[in-house]
């Protein structure tokens, strides 16, 4: 009798293996960038992303099936660079402003960790001063020639560059 029960348990476990592997495949499928819809809002402030100019961002956490959308790259860096950030991150995406329309960016998602960012330009994002994101350094440098600023790789952006206290990048007029 015990042998029969052991065999049944073994068969049940084998029967469930495809289900468990399908779960892993689903997680892999949803780890890519998600498109912004008309009603997609910023997880930090509730602003509708489609209503504002400039590059947007999305953070995919290990413990959350849906991405956290952000209306600005400054918000993204502010979250990622905080020392209290303990949640494991699966992926981070920003929009390639070398290809996307600044006023109404759609799609053009790139891996944020491979991107180049322009700080200090005259262009404004949804929260005012922003870090323009680019897939190619050449596109970032061309942007700097037209709009000003300086080019930084992802790893060069510091918490001091994206401090949101006192308004967007210390804009005290708010």
PyMOL CGO cylinders between C-alpha atoms (Angstrom):
from pymol import cmd
from pymol.cgo import CYLINDER

trace = [
    CYLINDER, 0.00, 0.00, 0.00, 2.80, 2.42, 0.94, 0.3, 1, 1, 1, 1, 1, 1,
    CYLINDER, 2.80, 2.42, 0.94, 4.61, 1.60, -2.30, 0.3, 1, 1, 1, 1, 1, 1,
    CYLINDER, 4.61, 1.60, -2.30, 1.46, 2.38, -4.29, 0.3, 1, 1, 1, 1, 1, 1,
    CYLINDER, 1.46, 2.38, -4.29, 1.06, 5.76, -2.51, 0.3, 1, 1, 1, 1, 1, 1,
    CYLINDER, 1.06, 5.76, -2.51, 4.71, 6.61, -3.15, 0.3, 1, 1, 1, 1, 1, 1,
    CYLINDER, 4.71, 6.61, -3.15, 4.28, 5.84, -6.86, 0.3, 1, 1, 1, 1, 1, 1,
    CYLINDER, 4.28, 5.84, -6.86, 1.14, 7.98, -7.05, 0.3, 1, 1, 1, 1, 1, 1,
    CYLINDER, 1.14, 7.98, -7.05, 2.92, 10.92, -5.41, 0.3, 1, 1, 1, 1, 1, 1,
    CYLINDER, 2.92, 10.92, -5.41, 5.80, 10.52, -7.82, 0.3, 1, 1, 1, 1, 1, 1,
    CYLINDER, 5.80, 10.52, -7.82, 3.44, 10.46, -10.81, 0.3, 1, 1, 1, 1, 1, 1,
    CYLINDER, 3.44, 10.46, -10.81, 1.60, 13.53, -9.51, 0.3, 1, 1, 1, 1, 1, 1,
    CYLINDER, 1.60, 13.53, -9.51, 4.90, 15.39, -9.16, 0.3, 1, 1, 1, 1, 1, 1,
    CYLINDER, 4.90, 15.39, -9.16, 5.89, 14.43, -12.71, 0.3, 1, 1, 1, 1, 1, 1,
    CYLINDER, 5.89, 14.43, -12.71, 2.49, 15.51, -14.01, 0.3, 1, 1, 1, 1, 1, 1,
    CYLINDER, 2.49, 15.51, -14.01, 2.93, 18.94, -12.37, 0.3, 1, 1, 1, 1, 1, 1,
    CYLINDER, 2.93, 18.94, -12.37, 6.39, 19.62, -13.84, 0.3, 1, 1, 1, 1, 1, 1,
    CYLINDER, 6.39, 19.62, -13.84, 5.05, 21.12, -17.10, 0.3, 1, 1, 1, 1, 1, 1,
    CYLINDER, 5.05, 21.12, -17.10, 2.89, 23.49, -15.06, 0.3, 1, 1, 1, 1, 1, 1,
    CYLINDER, 2.89, 23.49, -15.06, 5.86, 24.68, -13.03, 0.3, 1, 1, 1, 1, 1, 1,
    CYLINDER, 5.86, 24.68, -13.03, 8.02, 25.17, -16.11, 0.3, 1, 1, 1, 1, 1, 1,
    CYLINDER, 8.02, 25.17, -16.11, 5.19, 27.15, -17.75, 0.3, 1, 1, 1, 1, 1, 1,
    CYLINDER, 5.19, 27.15, -17.75, 5.23, 29.53, -14.78, 0.3, 1, 1, 1, 1, 1, 1,
    CYLINDER, 5.23, 29.53, -14.78, 8.89, 30.22, -15.44, 0.3, 1, 1, 1, 1, 1, 1,
    CYLINDER, 8.89, 30.22, -15.44, 8.21, 30.85, -19.12, 0.3, 1, 1, 1, 1, 1, 1,
    CYLINDER, 8.21, 30.85, -19.12, 5.42, 33.30, -18.27, 0.3, 1, 1, 1, 1, 1, 1,
    CYLINDER, 5.42, 33.30, -18.27, 7.75, 35.25, -15.98, 0.3, 1, 1, 1, 1, 1, 1,
    CYLINDER, 7.75, 35.25, -15.98, 10.36, 35.36, -18.74, 0.3, 1, 1, 1, 1, 1, 1,
    CYLINDER, 10.36, 35.36, -18.74, 7.77, 36.67, -21.23, 0.3, 1, 1, 1, 1, 1, 1,
    CYLINDER, 7.77, 36.67, -21.23, 6.63, 39.49, -18.98, 0.3, 1, 1, 1, 1, 1, 1,
    CYLINDER, 6.63, 39.49, -18.98, 10.13, 40.68, -18.07, 0.3, 1, 1, 1, 1, 1, 1,
    CYLINDER, 10.13, 40.68, -18.07, 10.42, 42.75, -21.27, 0.3, 1, 1, 1, 1, 1, 1,
    CYLINDER, 10.42, 42.75, -21.27, 9.28, 46.35, -21.46, 0.3, 1, 1, 1, 1, 1, 1,
    CYLINDER, 9.28, 46.35, -21.46, 5.54, 46.99, -21.33, 0.3, 1, 1, 1, 1, 1, 1,
    CYLINDER, 5.54, 46.99, -21.33, 3.91, 49.63, -23.51, 0.3, 1, 1, 1, 1, 1, 1,
    CYLINDER, 3.91, 49.63, -23.51, 2.29, 52.70, -22.00, 0.3, 1, 1, 1, 1, 1, 1,
    CYLINDER, 2.29, 52.70, -22.00, -1.48, 52.77, -22.44, 0.3, 1, 1, 1, 1, 1, 1,
    CYLINDER, -1.48, 52.77, -22.44, -3.74, 55.85, -22.36, 0.3, 1, 1, 1, 1, 1, 1,
    CYLINDER, -3.74, 55.85, -22.36, -4.55, 55.22, -18.69, 0.3, 1, 1, 1, 1, 1, 1,
    CYLINDER, -4.55, 55.22, -18.69, -1.06, 54.21, -17.51, 0.3, 1, 1, 1, 1, 1, 1,
    CYLINDER, -1.06, 54.21, -17.51, -0.11, 56.35, -14.54, 0.3, 1, 1, 1, 1, 1, 1,
    CYLINDER, -0.11, 56.35, -14.54, 3.09, 57.04, -12.66, 0.3, 1, 1, 1, 1, 1, 1,
    CYLINDER, 3.09, 57.04, -12.66, 3.37, 54.84, -9.58, 0.3, 1, 1, 1, 1, 1, 1,
    CYLINDER, 3.37, 54.84, -9.58, 4.84, 57.72, -7.55, 0.3, 1, 1, 1, 1, 1, 1,
    CYLINDER, 4.84, 57.72, -7.55, 2.51, 60.62, -8.28, 0.3, 1, 1, 1, 1, 1, 1,
    CYLINDER, 2.51, 60.62, -8.28, -0.42, 59.31, -10.34, 0.3, 1, 1, 1, 1, 1, 1,
    CYLINDER, -0.42, 59.31, -10.34, 0.30, 61.47, -13.39, 0.3, 1, 1, 1, 1, 1, 1,
    CYLINDER, 0.30, 61.47, -13.39, -0.87, 59.97, -16.69, 0.3, 1, 1, 1, 1, 1, 1,
    CYLINDER, -0.87, 59.97, -16.69, 2.30, 59.15, -18.61, 0.3, 1, 1, 1, 1, 1, 1,
    CYLINDER, 2.30, 59.15, -18.61, 0.81, 59.76, -22.06, 0.3, 1, 1, 1, 1, 1, 1,
    CYLINDER, 0.81, 59.76, -22.06, -0.04, 63.37, -21.13, 0.3, 1, 1, 1, 1, 1, 1,
    CYLINDER, -0.04, 63.37, -21.13, 3.54, 64.57, -20.56, 0.3, 1, 1, 1, 1, 1, 1,
    CYLINDER, 3.54, 64.57, -20.56, 6.70, 65.06, -22.63, 0.3, 1, 1, 1, 1, 1, 1,
    CYLINDER, 6.70, 65.06, -22.63, 10.12, 63.53, -22.20, 0.3, 1, 1, 1, 1, 1, 1,
    CYLINDER, 10.12, 63.53, -22.20, 11.49, 60.08, -21.47, 0.3, 1, 1, 1, 1, 1, 1,
    CYLINDER, 11.49, 60.08, -21.47, 9.59, 57.67, -19.24, 0.3, 1, 1, 1, 1, 1, 1,
    CYLINDER, 9.59, 57.67, -19.24, 10.90, 54.69, -17.27, 0.3, 1, 1, 1, 1, 1, 1,
    CYLINDER, 10.90, 54.69, -17.27, 9.74, 51.35, -15.94, 0.3, 1, 1, 1, 1, 1, 1,
    CYLINDER, 9.74, 51.35, -15.94, 11.27, 49.21, -13.22, 0.3, 1, 1, 1, 1, 1, 1,
    CYLINDER, 11.27, 49.21, -13.22, 10.56, 45.48, -13.09, 0.3, 1, 1, 1, 1, 1, 1,
    CYLINDER, 10.56, 45.48, -13.09, 10.99, 44.11, -9.57, 0.3, 1, 1, 1, 1, 1, 1,
    CYLINDER, 10.99, 44.11, -9.57, 11.50, 40.41, -8.81, 0.3, 1, 1, 1, 1, 1, 1,
    CYLINDER, 11.50, 40.41, -8.81, 8.56, 40.38, -6.38, 0.3, 1, 1, 1, 1, 1, 1,
    CYLINDER, 8.56, 40.38, -6.38, 6.04, 42.20, -8.58, 0.3, 1, 1, 1, 1, 1, 1,
    CYLINDER, 6.04, 42.20, -8.58, 4.53, 40.84, -11.82, 0.3, 1, 1, 1, 1, 1, 1,
    CYLINDER, 4.53, 40.84, -11.82, 3.75, 44.26, -13.31, 0.3, 1, 1, 1, 1, 1, 1,
    CYLINDER, 3.75, 44.26, -13.31, 6.33, 47.01, -13.86, 0.3, 1, 1, 1, 1, 1, 1,
    CYLINDER, 6.33, 47.01, -13.86, 6.44, 50.19, -11.83, 0.3, 1, 1, 1, 1, 1, 1,
    CYLINDER, 6.44, 50.19, -11.83, 5.93, 53.01, -14.34, 0.3, 1, 1, 1, 1, 1, 1,
    CYLINDER, 5.93, 53.01, -14.34, 7.56, 56.39, -13.79, 0.3, 1, 1, 1, 1, 1, 1,
    CYLINDER, 7.56, 56.39, -13.79, 6.83, 59.62, -15.63, 0.3, 1, 1, 1, 1, 1, 1,
    CYLINDER, 6.83, 59.62, -15.63, 10.47, 60.70, -15.56, 0.3, 1, 1, 1, 1, 1, 1,
    CYLINDER, 10.47, 60.70, -15.56, 13.98, 59.24, -15.60, 0.3, 1, 1, 1, 1, 1, 1,
    CYLINDER, 13.98, 59.24, -15.60, 14.90, 61.38, -12.58, 0.3, 1, 1, 1, 1, 1, 1,
    CYLINDER, 14.90, 61.38, -12.58, 12.26, 59.53, -10.55, 0.3, 1, 1, 1, 1, 1, 1,
    CYLINDER, 12.26, 59.53, -10.55, 13.69, 56.22, -11.76, 0.3, 1, 1, 1, 1, 1, 1,
    CYLINDER, 13.69, 56.22, -11.76, 17.22, 57.07, -10.65, 0.3, 1, 1, 1, 1, 1, 1,
    CYLINDER, 17.22, 57.07, -10.65, 15.96, 58.57, -7.41, 0.3, 1, 1, 1, 1, 1, 1,
    CYLINDER, 15.96, 58.57, -7.41, 14.32, 55.24, -6.56, 0.3, 1, 1, 1, 1, 1, 1,
    CYLINDER, 14.32, 55.24, -6.56, 17.17, 53.02, -7.73, 0.3, 1, 1, 1, 1, 1, 1,
    CYLINDER, 17.17, 53.02, -7.73, 19.97, 54.96, -6.06, 0.3, 1, 1, 1, 1, 1, 1,
    CYLINDER, 19.97, 54.96, -6.06, 18.42, 55.37, -2.63, 0.3, 1, 1, 1, 1, 1, 1,
    CYLINDER, 18.42, 55.37, -2.63, 20.39, 53.42, -0.03, 0.3, 1, 1, 1, 1, 1, 1,
    CYLINDER, 20.39, 53.42, -0.03, 17.15, 52.01, 1.40, 0.3, 1, 1, 1, 1, 1, 1,
    CYLINDER, 17.15, 52.01, 1.40, 16.31, 50.40, -1.97, 0.3, 1, 1, 1, 1, 1, 1,
    CYLINDER, 16.31, 50.40, -1.97, 16.31, 46.73, -1.02, 0.3, 1, 1, 1, 1, 1, 1,
    CYLINDER, 16.31, 46.73, -1.02, 13.90, 45.22, -3.55, 0.3, 1, 1, 1, 1, 1, 1,
    CYLINDER, 13.90, 45.22, -3.55, 15.65, 43.04, -6.12, 0.3, 1, 1, 1, 1, 1, 1,
    CYLINDER, 15.65, 43.04, -6.12, 15.32, 44.56, -9.59, 0.3, 1, 1, 1, 1, 1, 1,
    CYLINDER, 15.32, 44.56, -9.59, 14.79, 42.26, -12.58, 0.3, 1, 1, 1, 1, 1, 1,
    CYLINDER, 14.79, 42.26, -12.58, 15.05, 44.92, -15.31, 0.3, 1, 1, 1, 1, 1, 1,
    CYLINDER, 15.05, 44.92, -15.31, 14.92, 48.68, -15.89, 0.3, 1, 1, 1, 1, 1, 1,
    CYLINDER, 14.92, 48.68, -15.89, 13.86, 50.31, -19.15, 0.3, 1, 1, 1, 1, 1, 1,
    CYLINDER, 13.86, 50.31, -19.15, 13.88, 53.89, -20.45, 0.3, 1, 1, 1, 1, 1, 1,
    CYLINDER, 13.88, 53.89, -20.45, 12.86, 55.36, -23.79, 0.3, 1, 1, 1, 1, 1, 1,
    CYLINDER, 12.86, 55.36, -23.79, 15.44, 56.03, -26.49, 0.3, 1, 1, 1, 1, 1, 1,
    CYLINDER, 15.44, 56.03, -26.49, 14.94, 59.73, -27.16, 0.3, 1, 1, 1, 1, 1, 1,
    CYLINDER, 14.94, 59.73, -27.16, 17.16, 59.43, -30.23, 0.3, 1, 1, 1, 1, 1, 1,
    CYLINDER, 17.16, 59.43, -30.23, 14.18, 57.67, -31.84, 0.3, 1, 1, 1, 1, 1, 1,
    CYLINDER, 14.18, 57.67, -31.84, 11.13, 58.71, -29.79, 0.3, 1, 1, 1, 1, 1, 1,
    CYLINDER, 11.13, 58.71, -29.79, 9.22, 61.99, -30.23, 0.3, 1, 1, 1, 1, 1, 1,
    CYLINDER, 9.22, 61.99, -30.23, 10.04, 64.20, -27.21, 0.3, 1, 1, 1, 1, 1, 1,
    CYLINDER, 10.04, 64.20, -27.21, 6.53, 65.65, -26.85, 0.3, 1, 1, 1, 1, 1, 1,
    CYLINDER, 6.53, 65.65, -26.85, 4.72, 62.30, -27.16, 0.3, 1, 1, 1, 1, 1, 1,
    CYLINDER, 4.72, 62.30, -27.16, 7.20, 59.44, -26.68, 0.3, 1, 1, 1, 1, 1, 1,
    CYLINDER, 7.20, 59.44, -26.68, 5.82, 56.01, -27.55, 0.3, 1, 1, 1, 1, 1, 1,
    CYLINDER, 5.82, 56.01, -27.55, 7.72, 52.72, -27.34, 0.3, 1, 1, 1, 1, 1, 1,
    CYLINDER, 7.72, 52.72, -27.34, 11.45, 52.74, -28.15, 0.3, 1, 1, 1, 1, 1, 1,
    CYLINDER, 11.45, 52.74, -28.15, 12.28, 51.00, -24.84, 0.3, 1, 1, 1, 1, 1, 1,
    CYLINDER, 12.28, 51.00, -24.84, 15.93, 50.22, -24.11, 0.3, 1, 1, 1, 1, 1, 1,
    CYLINDER, 15.93, 50.22, -24.11, 17.84, 48.68, -21.21, 0.3, 1, 1, 1, 1, 1, 1,
    CYLINDER, 17.84, 48.68, -21.21, 18.50, 51.60, -18.87, 0.3, 1, 1, 1, 1, 1, 1,
    CYLINDER, 18.50, 51.60, -18.87, 21.79, 50.12, -17.69, 0.3, 1, 1, 1, 1, 1, 1,
    CYLINDER, 21.79, 50.12, -17.69, 23.14, 50.27, -21.26, 0.3, 1, 1, 1, 1, 1, 1,
    CYLINDER, 23.14, 50.27, -21.26, 21.78, 53.77, -21.98, 0.3, 1, 1, 1, 1, 1, 1,
    CYLINDER, 21.78, 53.77, -21.98, 23.46, 57.17, -22.01, 0.3, 1, 1, 1, 1, 1, 1,
    CYLINDER, 23.46, 57.17, -22.01, 21.84, 60.06, -20.15, 0.3, 1, 1, 1, 1, 1, 1,
    CYLINDER, 21.84, 60.06, -20.15, 22.06, 63.80, -20.76, 0.3, 1, 1, 1, 1, 1, 1,
    CYLINDER, 22.06, 63.80, -20.76, 21.89, 65.93, -17.65, 0.3, 1, 1, 1, 1, 1, 1,
    CYLINDER, 21.89, 65.93, -17.65, 21.43, 69.71, -17.60, 0.3, 1, 1, 1, 1, 1, 1,
    CYLINDER, 21.43, 69.71, -17.60, 19.78, 70.24, -21.00, 0.3, 1, 1, 1, 1, 1, 1,
    CYLINDER, 19.78, 70.24, -21.00, 17.19, 72.91, -21.79, 0.3, 1, 1, 1, 1, 1, 1,
    CYLINDER, 17.19, 72.91, -21.79, 14.58, 70.22, -22.54, 0.3, 1, 1, 1, 1, 1, 1,
    CYLINDER, 14.58, 70.22, -22.54, 11.99, 69.53, -19.86, 0.3, 1, 1, 1, 1, 1, 1,
    CYLINDER, 11.99, 69.53, -19.86, 10.26, 66.30, -18.95, 0.3, 1, 1, 1, 1, 1, 1,
    CYLINDER, 10.26, 66.30, -18.95, 7.06, 65.74, -17.02, 0.3, 1, 1, 1, 1, 1, 1,
    CYLINDER, 7.06, 65.74, -17.02, 8.64, 66.90, -13.75, 0.3, 1, 1, 1, 1, 1, 1,
    CYLINDER, 8.64, 66.90, -13.75, 10.76, 69.73, -15.19, 0.3, 1, 1, 1, 1, 1, 1,
    CYLINDER, 10.76, 69.73, -15.19, 14.50, 69.17, -15.62, 0.3, 1, 1, 1, 1, 1, 1,
    CYLINDER, 14.50, 69.17, -15.62, 15.15, 65.57, -16.64, 0.3, 1, 1, 1, 1, 1, 1,
    CYLINDER, 15.15, 65.57, -16.64, 17.82, 63.16, -17.77, 0.3, 1, 1, 1, 1, 1, 1,
    CYLINDER, 17.82, 63.16, -17.77, 17.30, 62.49, -21.47, 0.3, 1, 1, 1, 1, 1, 1,
    CYLINDER, 17.30, 62.49, -21.47, 17.97, 58.82, -22.29, 0.3, 1, 1, 1, 1, 1, 1,
    CYLINDER, 17.97, 58.82, -22.29, 19.65, 57.46, -25.42, 0.3, 1, 1, 1, 1, 1, 1,
    CYLINDER, 19.65, 57.46, -25.42, 20.68, 54.05, -26.76, 0.3, 1, 1, 1, 1, 1, 1,
    CYLINDER, 20.68, 54.05, -26.76, 23.66, 55.52, -28.63, 0.3, 1, 1, 1, 1, 1, 1,
    CYLINDER, 23.66, 55.52, -28.63, 26.31, 57.89, -27.27, 0.3, 1, 1, 1, 1, 1, 1,
    CYLINDER, 26.31, 57.89, -27.27, 26.39, 59.66, -30.66, 0.3, 1, 1, 1, 1, 1, 1,
    CYLINDER, 26.39, 59.66, -30.66, 22.67, 60.51, -30.33, 0.3, 1, 1, 1, 1, 1, 1,
    CYLINDER, 22.67, 60.51, -30.33, 23.26, 61.82, -26.79, 0.3, 1, 1, 1, 1, 1, 1,
    CYLINDER, 23.26, 61.82, -26.79, 26.15, 63.98, -28.00, 0.3, 1, 1, 1, 1, 1, 1,
    CYLINDER, 26.15, 63.98, -28.00, 24.05, 65.38, -30.88, 0.3, 1, 1, 1, 1, 1, 1,
    CYLINDER, 24.05, 65.38, -30.88, 21.32, 66.21, -28.35, 0.3, 1, 1, 1, 1, 1, 1,
    CYLINDER, 21.32, 66.21, -28.35, 23.90, 68.05, -26.18, 0.3, 1, 1, 1, 1, 1, 1,
    CYLINDER, 23.90, 68.05, -26.18, 24.97, 70.18, -29.17, 0.3, 1, 1, 1, 1, 1, 1,
    CYLINDER, 24.97, 70.18, -29.17, 21.39, 71.32, -29.68, 0.3, 1, 1, 1, 1, 1, 1,
    CYLINDER, 21.39, 71.32, -29.68, 20.04, 71.47, -26.11, 0.3, 1, 1, 1, 1, 1, 1,
    CYLINDER, 20.04, 71.47, -26.11, 23.10, 71.63, -23.85, 0.3, 1, 1, 1, 1, 1, 1,
    CYLINDER, 23.10, 71.63, -23.85, 24.03, 69.40, -20.95, 0.3, 1, 1, 1, 1, 1, 1,
    CYLINDER, 24.03, 69.40, -20.95, 26.53, 66.61, -20.40, 0.3, 1, 1, 1, 1, 1, 1,
    CYLINDER, 26.53, 66.61, -20.40, 26.52, 62.90, -21.24, 0.3, 1, 1, 1, 1, 1, 1,
    CYLINDER, 26.52, 62.90, -21.24, 26.69, 60.24, -18.52, 0.3, 1, 1, 1, 1, 1, 1,
    CYLINDER, 26.69, 60.24, -18.52, 26.58, 56.45, -18.57, 0.3, 1, 1, 1, 1, 1, 1,
    CYLINDER, 26.58, 56.45, -18.57, 24.08, 54.78, -16.23, 0.3, 1, 1, 1, 1, 1, 1,
    CYLINDER, 24.08, 54.78, -16.23, 26.77, 53.99, -13.64, 0.3, 1, 1, 1, 1, 1, 1,
    CYLINDER, 26.77, 53.99, -13.64, 27.95, 57.64, -13.62, 0.3, 1, 1, 1, 1, 1, 1,
    CYLINDER, 27.95, 57.64, -13.62, 24.62, 59.05, -12.43, 0.3, 1, 1, 1, 1, 1, 1,
    CYLINDER, 24.62, 59.05, -12.43, 24.77, 59.76, -8.70, 0.3, 1, 1, 1, 1, 1, 1,
    CYLINDER, 24.77, 59.76, -8.70, 22.06, 60.23, -6.09, 0.3, 1, 1, 1, 1, 1, 1,
    CYLINDER, 22.06, 60.23, -6.09, 23.04, 63.92, -5.82, 0.3, 1, 1, 1, 1, 1, 1,
    CYLINDER, 23.04, 63.92, -5.82, 22.19, 64.38, -9.52, 0.3, 1, 1, 1, 1, 1, 1,
    CYLINDER, 22.19, 64.38, -9.52, 18.63, 63.14, -9.02, 0.3, 1, 1, 1, 1, 1, 1,
    CYLINDER, 18.63, 63.14, -9.02, 17.66, 64.44, -5.58, 0.3, 1, 1, 1, 1, 1, 1,
    CYLINDER, 17.66, 64.44, -5.58, 13.95, 65.26, -5.72, 0.3, 1, 1, 1, 1, 1, 1,
    CYLINDER, 13.95, 65.26, -5.72, 13.75, 67.11, -2.40, 0.3, 1, 1, 1, 1, 1, 1,
    CYLINDER, 13.75, 67.11, -2.40, 12.60, 70.68, -2.90, 0.3, 1, 1, 1, 1, 1, 1,
    CYLINDER, 12.60, 70.68, -2.90, 10.90, 69.89, -6.19, 0.3, 1, 1, 1, 1, 1, 1,
    CYLINDER, 10.90, 69.89, -6.19, 12.18, 68.51, -9.46, 0.3, 1, 1, 1, 1, 1, 1,
    CYLINDER, 12.18, 68.51, -9.46, 15.94, 68.91, -9.29, 0.3, 1, 1, 1, 1, 1, 1,
    CYLINDER, 15.94, 68.91, -9.29, 15.71, 71.65, -6.65, 0.3, 1, 1, 1, 1, 1, 1,
    CYLINDER, 15.71, 71.65, -6.65, 13.24, 73.85, -8.50, 0.3, 1, 1, 1, 1, 1, 1,
    CYLINDER, 13.24, 73.85, -8.50, 12.11, 75.94, -5.52, 0.3, 1, 1, 1, 1, 1, 1,
    CYLINDER, 12.11, 75.94, -5.52, 9.43, 77.78, -7.51, 0.3, 1, 1, 1, 1, 1, 1,
    CYLINDER, 9.43, 77.78, -7.51, 6.88, 75.04, -6.71, 0.3, 1, 1, 1, 1, 1, 1,
]
cmd.load_cgo(trace, "trace")
